[in-house]
Amino acid sequence: MLRTLIDLFVAFFKVGLLSFGGGYTLIPLIQHQVVEVNSWATQDEFLKVLGASQAIPGAISIKFATYIGYKEAGIPGVISTITGSFIVPVAAILILFNGLKVAETIPAAERFLKGIKSATWGLIIGFGIQALMGTSTDFRNIAIGIGALVAIAGFDLSPAIVMVIAGILGMVLYR
């Protein structure tokens, strides 16, 4: 059990350490640790949890940390994953808070942050391609996926609303 708790902590510590940008940029990082490195979930299970988590309020990292931690080690696992995912960002904020205004005036720091911001869309699209390759090419899957893309990118709908609509469509189309 202790080994599992340490592994959970380390995996989500790595996510927290590399979580520049937050939000959807975390998905590829979490997927790598949860599916590829530690095999705590299959790609299909990961995508199901990702979809379901959109209908639940809160940060994506908390939702995944809670799910995987509980699945692997119960409440101690949840504590381990959440602590791991937040220790680096919290420490960084506490340490850097006073120096933020100074960092904004340093050209190298500003360029560094712009580079990270630019990589964000690449990470999200890369994960999207991986997720697409891991799902069935059934027409219904493709139609729902394209519909979700259009709803979010074209009409700026909330991801939670899109996920609920996709779930309802799934209930109808997959009878």
Backbone torsions as a table, in degrees:
resi	resn	phi	psi	omega
1	MET	NA	-42.3	-179.3
2	LEU	-62.1	-41.0	178.7
3	ARG	-60.5	-41.7	178.9
4	THR	-62.8	-44.6	179.9
5	LEU	-62.7	-39.8	178.0
6	ILE	-65.9	-44.6	178.9
7	ASP	-60.8	-41.9	178.0
8	LEU	-62.4	-46.1	179.4
9	PHE	-59.3	-49.8	-176.6
10	VAL	-62.4	-43.3	-179.4
11	ALA	-60.5	-46.5	-178.1
12	PHE	-80.0	-21.6	170.6
13	PHE	-63.0	-44.0	178.2
14	LYS	-61.6	-40.8	177.2
15	VAL	-61.0	-47.4	179.4
16	GLY	-62.7	-36.6	-179.0
17	LEU	-66.9	-32.7	-175.5
18	LEU	-106.5	13.7	-170.7
19	SER	-87.9	51.6	174.9
20	PHE	-68.2	130.7	177.3
21	GLY	98.0	-33.3	179.1
22	GLY	65.4	-167.9	177.1
23	GLY	54.0	-128.1	-175.1
24	TYR	-71.3	-16.2	176.5
25	THR	-67.4	-19.6	179.1
26	LEU	-75.7	-23.8	-173.8
27	ILE	-56.5	-50.0	179.0
28	PRO	-62.8	-34.8	179.4
29	LEU	-67.0	-44.9	178.7
30	ILE	-65.5	-44.6	-179.8
31	GLN	-58.7	-42.8	-180.0
32	HIS	-59.9	-47.8	-178.5
33	GLN	-69.6	-44.3	-172.5
34	VAL	-77.1	-42.4	-174.8
35	VAL	-94.8	-52.8	-170.8
36	GLU	-81.4	-46.9	-174.6
37	VAL	-80.9	-48.5	-171.4
38	ASN	-106.3	-10.0	179.4
39	SER	53.6	40.0	176.7
40	TRP	-81.3	-15.6	177.8
41	ALA	-152.0	153.1	172.1
42	THR	-80.6	167.3	176.7
43	GLN	-61.0	-40.3	179.5
44	ASP	-63.0	-45.6	178.6
45	GLU	-63.2	-41.3	178.7
46	PHE	-57.5	-46.4	-179.6
47	LEU	-66.0	-36.1	177.3
48	LYS	-65.4	-43.5	178.8
49	VAL	-66.1	-40.5	177.4
50	LEU	-59.0	-46.5	179.0
51	GLY	-62.7	-47.7	-179.3
52	ALA	-64.8	-34.8	-176.9
53	SER	-67.9	-20.0	179.1
54	GLN	-67.8	-21.7	179.8
55	ALA	-90.9	1.4	-178.6
56	ILE	-112.7	133.7	179.3
57	PRO	-68.2	153.5	176.0
58	GLY	118.2	169.9	-178.8
59	ALA	-71.2	143.5	-177.9
60	ILE	-61.2	-36.3	-179.8
61	SER	-65.6	-37.3	178.4
62	ILE	-66.8	-42.1	-177.9
63	LYS	-64.7	-45.3	179.0
64	PHE	-69.6	-41.3	178.3
65	ALA	-59.7	-42.4	179.4
66	THR	-64.6	-47.8	-178.1
67	TYR	-61.2	-53.0	-176.3
68	ILE	-67.9	-42.9	178.7
69	GLY	-58.6	-45.9	-179.4
70	TYR	-68.0	-41.3	-179.8
71	LYS	-61.0	-41.0	-174.4
72	GLU	-88.3	-29.7	-174.0
73	ALA	-151.7	18.9	178.0
74	GLY	68.0	-152.7	-178.1
75	ILE	-59.4	-42.3	176.3
76	PRO	-58.9	-34.0	177.0
77	GLY	-66.3	-39.3	177.4
78	VAL	-62.2	-46.0	179.5
79	ILE	-61.1	-42.1	-179.4
80	SER	-64.3	-47.0	-177.7
81	THR	-69.0	-42.6	-179.3
82	ILE	-66.9	-41.8	177.4
83	THR	-61.4	-45.4	179.6
84	GLY	-60.3	-41.4	-176.1
85	SER	-73.6	-23.9	-174.9
86	PHE	-105.9	-11.4	-174.6
87	ILE	-64.2	-42.1	-179.0
88	VAL	-69.7	-51.6	179.9
89	PRO	-60.5	-39.6	179.8
90	VAL	-65.3	-45.3	179.0
91	ALA	-62.6	-42.3	-179.7
92	ALA	-62.9	-42.0	179.3
93	ILE	-64.6	-44.3	-179.7
94	LEU	-63.9	-39.7	-178.5
95	ILE	-74.9	-42.1	-172.1
96	LEU	-93.2	-8.6	-174.6
97	PHE	-52.6	-48.8	-177.8
98	ASN	-71.1	-25.1	-178.4
99	GLY	-93.5	4.3	-176.5
100	LEU	-61.1	-44.8	-178.9
101	LYS	-66.0	-33.8	177.2
102	VAL	-68.5	-43.6	-179.0
103	ALA	-61.7	-33.9	179.7
104	GLU	-65.9	-21.7	-179.4
105	THR	-92.1	-5.0	179.5
106	ILE	-92.7	113.8	-176.4
107	PRO	-55.4	-40.1	-178.8
108	ALA	-64.2	-40.5	179.1
109	ALA	-66.3	-40.5	178.9
110	GLU	-63.5	-42.6	178.8
111	ARG	-66.8	-38.1	177.5
112	PHE	-59.2	-47.7	-179.8
113	LEU	-65.8	-35.6	176.3
114	LYS	-64.5	-38.8	177.6
115	GLY	-63.1	-42.8	178.0
116	ILE	-64.0	-43.7	179.2
117	LYS	-60.9	-39.6	179.6
118	SER	-66.1	-34.1	-179.6
119	ALA	-72.5	-18.0	-176.5
120	THR	-56.6	-49.2	-177.9
121	TRP	-65.6	-32.9	177.4
122	GLY	-64.2	-40.9	177.2
123	LEU	-62.7	-44.3	-177.7
124	ILE	-65.9	-45.0	179.1
125	ILE	-65.9	-39.9	177.7
126	GLY	-59.5	-44.2	176.7
127	PHE	-64.1	-40.1	179.1
128	GLY	-59.3	-41.3	178.4
129	ILE	-66.0	-43.3	177.1
130	GLN	-60.5	-43.3	-180.0
131	ALA	-64.4	-41.4	179.0
132	LEU	-62.8	-42.9	-179.9
133	MET	-65.6	-26.3	-178.6
134	GLY	-88.6	0.5	-179.8
135	THR	-112.5	164.7	179.8
136	SER	-66.9	147.9	177.1
137	THR	-90.4	19.8	175.5
138	ASP	-55.2	139.2	-178.3
139	PHE	-53.0	-39.0	-178.3
140	ARG	-63.3	-42.6	178.1
141	ASN	-60.8	-45.5	-178.7
142	ILE	-64.8	-43.3	-179.4
143	ALA	-63.1	-45.1	179.4
144	ILE	-65.3	-42.0	179.0
145	GLY	-62.2	-46.1	178.5
146	ILE	-66.0	-40.0	176.8
147	GLY	-60.1	-41.7	178.3
148	ALA	-64.5	-42.3	178.3
149	LEU	-60.3	-47.0	179.7
150	VAL	-64.2	-41.9	-178.9
151	ALA	-62.4	-40.8	-177.8
152	ILE	-80.9	-50.5	-175.6
153	ALA	-77.1	-36.3	-175.7
154	GLY	-90.3	-33.6	-175.0
155	PHE	-117.4	1.4	176.7
156	ASP	55.3	37.0	176.8
157	LEU	-74.1	152.1	177.3
158	SER	-64.5	136.8	176.7
159	PRO	-56.0	-33.9	179.0
160	ALA	-63.8	-43.5	179.0
161	ILE	-65.3	-42.9	179.3
162	VAL	-60.9	-41.7	-179.5
163	MET	-66.3	-39.4	177.8
164	VAL	-64.3	-45.3	178.3
165	ILE	-61.7	-43.0	178.9
166	ALA	-62.6	-38.8	177.2
167	GLY	-63.2	-42.8	178.1
168	ILE	-64.6	-43.7	176.9
169	LEU	-60.7	-40.0	177.3
170	GLY	-60.7	-41.2	178.6
171	MET	-62.1	-36.9	-178.5
172	VAL	-79.3	-46.8	-172.7
173	LEU	-76.9	-25.4	-175.7
174	TYR	-102.7	29.9	179.1
175	ARG	-66.5	NA	NA
